[in-house]
Amino acid sequence: MSQRKAASDVGRATIRDVAERAGVSVASVSRVLSGNYPVSEELRRRVMKVVQDLDYVTNAHARSLAGGGTPTVAILINNITGAAFAHVAKGVEGAATLRGWLSLVGTTGDDPERELALVNLMRQQGVAAVVLLGGAYDYDEYQLRMARFARSLDAAGSHLVLVGRPPLEGDVPATTVDYDNEGGAYAMASHLLSAGHRKVLVLPGHAELTTAQGRLRGARRAFEAYGVPFEADMVRHGPYDYEHGYEAVEGSLGAGLNFTAVLAGTDVVAAGAMQALRAAGLRVPEDVSIVGYDDIPLASQLTPQLTTVHVPYEEMGRVALRAVADRREGGSGRRKGGDGDHMVLGTHVVVRNSVRPPAAQP
């Protein structure tokens, strides 16, 4: 049996456990952890190895989590100004407020390492749950480390909730609240194909992002279903921002690429693409049709109004918080065995005014 498992079997480790295991005094452990006193490198390494083995949490708030106090949920979001997942945060915060919980918001800046560091920090702060919003990066190391943090949060009496991303593989104590990402892209691409479009510029997002991978798979499936060849050179990867939409369309036109429609990975990307088409003297949808994904308020404010995929972001936030609350109020707040819960909400196409049949095939 591993040292970490042995410690978890008898409860959460204390500073005395660390001192005993390391063969030093409690004061020595305190000096190493505080960083305010000079200690030898050998002592620091010995103590920190035991801290890692016992999964010791130093923060006083975390140590008192099992007691009373106001539960706090941490919401980690890529960009607080991003409209789509700001609606998820709104849903989490609203549901938390109804229960008298507090909410904290942290931003990851689209940096996987910062995201992982924030998860660890929130664990140390003793939050009731950490809610991660948005797609994950498809790296094996990232998945392994996130699974480790999920187990660490679980051991600390907290819980990891993934919103808008695939569940972690294996027996991991985490809840996933997802949406039919691939199905939405399939429906959106099918809408363009049924209108007669065959040359479609696809802007799915960063190639390493699971959200973009799902949207690209959905588009490919739609082309296969319609018996239309999917051309890899019609795909332009990049971030989910206005600038990428503009530059991808501008660059494609400049390279002489022929397309009658643009399938944008988000509504914001679609807005940038729409402006680039106008700058090139092309009309939407008379010359080029364009569709988005998310159905944020921007979609209905554009001219013409954007046909897009509706994602129930705010409801996803409410479902995420309810899942955490149900676990805490239903008993120990711990997973009852097996993989974590996985809930998938539906998506659907919202038809507006940005799509017409192509005037002529290029």
Number of C-alpha atoms within 10 A of each C-alpha: 5 9 13 16 13 12 17 15 9 8 10 16 19 16 18 14 17 26 19 13 17 20 13 15 14 15 12 18 24 17 15 20 16 10 10 9 10 9 13 8 10 8 15 17 13 17 23 17 15 19 24 13 17 22 22 22 23 18 13 11 16 20 19 11 19 14 9 7 10 13 18 20 25 26 23 25 23 21 17 16 10 14 17 24 25 19 18 27 27 17 21 25 24 18 20 22 12 8 14 12 17 15 18 14 14 17 17 19 14 16 12 15 11 14 20 15 14 18 24 18 14 23 29 19 19 27 25 29 26 28 28 24 26 23 21 23 20 14 12 9 10 15 16 13 12 19 21 14 22 25 19 20 26 21 19 26 22 25 28 28 26 23 28 27 22 20 23 20 11 10 12 22 26 24 24 23 25 24 21 17 28 21 21 25 32 23 20 28 26 20 18 25 20 12 14 16 25 21 22 23 24 25 29 28 26 17 16 15 18 21 23 27 18 22 28 24 16 22 24 20 20 22 18 12 12 12 9 14 11 17 14 10 10 16 18 21 17 20 19 21 18 18 16 21 30 20 17 22 26 18 13 17 15 10 9 8 14 14 22 24 26 26 28 29 30 27 32 26 28 31 24 21 27 29 19 21 19 12 12 12 10 14 15 21 21 14 18 23 26 28 34 28 30 26 24 23 11 14 25 16 10 15 12 17 16 29 25 31 27 17 23 20 26 20 18 26 29 20 20 25 22 16 17 24 19 11 15 18 9 10 10 11 17 18 18 11 9 10 16 20 15 15 16 15 16 13 19 19 21 18 15 14 18 22 25 19 19 21 13 9 12 10
